[in-house]
Amino acid sequence: MLNTIEKFDSSVMQTYGRFPLVMDNGRGVEATDENGKKYIDLGSGIGTNSLGYCDEKWADAVCAQVRAVQHTSNYYYTKIQADFADMLCKTAGFSRVFFGNSGAEANECAIKLARKYSFDKYGKGRHTIITLVNSFHGRTIATLSATGQDVFHNYFFPFLEGFVHVTANDIDDLKAKLDDTVCAVMIEYVQGEGGVNALDQDFVDAVFDMCAEKDVLVIADEVQTGIGRTGKFLAGEWFDHKADIVTLAKGLAGGVPIGACLASEKYADVLTKGTHGSTFGGNPIACAGGKAVLERVVSEGFLDNVLAKSEYIKKELEKIDEVESISGLGLMIGITLKTKNAAEVVKEALDRGLLLLTAKDKVRLLPPLTIEMDDLRNGLRILKQILEE
Ligand SMILES: *Cc1c(COP(=O)(O)O)cnc(C)c1O
């Protein structure tokens, strides 16, 4: 008989390099594999299990929704989508939201919205979207085209036209490329997959100034940085800017598939009946998960707690000789090592019961926002041991 991994590999397309770990269950920060081995998970499913594994209130809300109504087409209304959308828009300070099922879909919506706004007002030819070198915006053809990394621009030709890449933090490059064909500039305030690199304040200021001047939309891809990940509700708050469009996904519903594209008042009515849709978008289960996450993230002291834990992690990491530098904001942390290879550190950590991520050549931490100090201490102790050997 085939074991799980053999069965999996013989039937699931091999698009991921996977670790030989079969996850069975989890509670809080702790994951348990099928052999009963326990792991402290500082990756939280790439920042998706924002409240950890199977948070009690979140699970109750999701299960109650499953037993009430699990899906209805978007030809009808649900109270849970209304409540969640209302709460999300008010908390984030936006007017309208469109729900999809992933980060890529949220970005697709943003791209369509920007192009339609420009088409409605200026006609054809003003369709270019500027994104940044080293960005990551998703795996669909449009979001791959948007992604500013050559490694993603292979095999699937032809890619979509109308995407131009500017070097992050290079204001002159931005100036040179922000011509009259541009309808939007899309940024990650902290590039996640690109290596946990925060943008410079000056550059972000320049993006917003130049875009405002030319009636060009600023799209903030907060798929990874949003919903408390950086210690602010949205990472844009660190830079004192509010984008025209914000996209969210990963941590938004605590591990249920969801994507959201938020539009400010000026762009609230750009996407009209029949111009966009998604069968599963705004699914009641996803909305119930999202509402449970939101309620927690906006609760008294929650974000302060995220920041306190971030400071603790940085302080502990700084004590480790092997650590060259630390990047990122809040509980989105990149660690550059002096001599060790990040992928090998992650592999070694797995053996010792610690789950970590990489981002380019860095070790990346995206712990659940609710991680307890004791668990954090234990996780960092294992990491320290590995780095000091
Ligand atoms: C993960 C990610 C995406 C893609 O999200 P999917 O849910 O995998 O489609 C897009 N943008 C950023 C910044 C991300 O981190």
Ligand as a Chemical Component Dictionary entry (heavy atoms), coordinates in Angstrom:
data_LIG
# 
_chem_comp.id                   LIG 
_chem_comp.type                 NON-POLYMER 
_chem_comp.pdbx_formal_charge   0 
_chem_comp.three_letter_code    LIG 
# 
loop_
_chem_comp_atom.comp_id 
_chem_comp_atom.atom_id 
_chem_comp_atom.alt_atom_id 
_chem_comp_atom.type_symbol 
_chem_comp_atom.charge 
_chem_comp_atom.model_Cartn_x 
_chem_comp_atom.model_Cartn_y 
_chem_comp_atom.model_Cartn_z 
_chem_comp_atom.pdbx_ordinal 
LIG C1 C1 C 0 1.173  35.385 -1.796 1  
LIG C2 C2 C 0 1.101  36.660 -2.495 2  
LIG C3 C3 C 0 0.301  36.824 -3.645 3  
LIG C4 C4 C 0 -0.443 35.672 -4.294 4  
LIG O1 O1 O 0 -1.420 35.161 -3.468 5  
LIG P1 P1 P 0 -2.137 33.771 -3.886 6  
LIG O2 O2 O 0 -3.191 33.617 -2.817 7  
LIG O3 O3 O 0 -1.085 32.718 -3.832 8  
LIG O4 O4 O 0 -2.702 33.941 -5.220 9  
LIG C5 C5 C 0 0.222  38.085 -4.206 10 
LIG N1 N1 N 0 0.884  39.127 -3.679 11 
LIG C6 C6 C 0 1.661  39.012 -2.577 12 
LIG C7 C7 C 0 2.346  40.207 -2.022 13 
LIG C8 C8 C 0 1.803  37.767 -1.949 14 
LIG O5 O5 O 0 2.595  37.655 -0.882 15 
# 
loop_
_chem_comp_bond.comp_id 
_chem_comp_bond.atom_id_1 
_chem_comp_bond.atom_id_2 
_chem_comp_bond.value_order 
_chem_comp_bond.pdbx_ordinal 
LIG C1 C2 SING 1  
LIG C2 C3 SING 2  
LIG C2 C8 DOUB 3  
LIG C3 C4 SING 4  
LIG C3 C5 DOUB 5  
LIG C4 O1 SING 6  
LIG O1 P1 SING 7  
LIG P1 O2 DOUB 8  
LIG P1 O3 SING 9  
LIG P1 O4 SING 10 
LIG C5 N1 SING 11 
LIG N1 C6 DOUB 12 
LIG C6 C7 SING 13 
LIG C6 C8 SING 14 
LIG C8 O5 SING 15 
# 
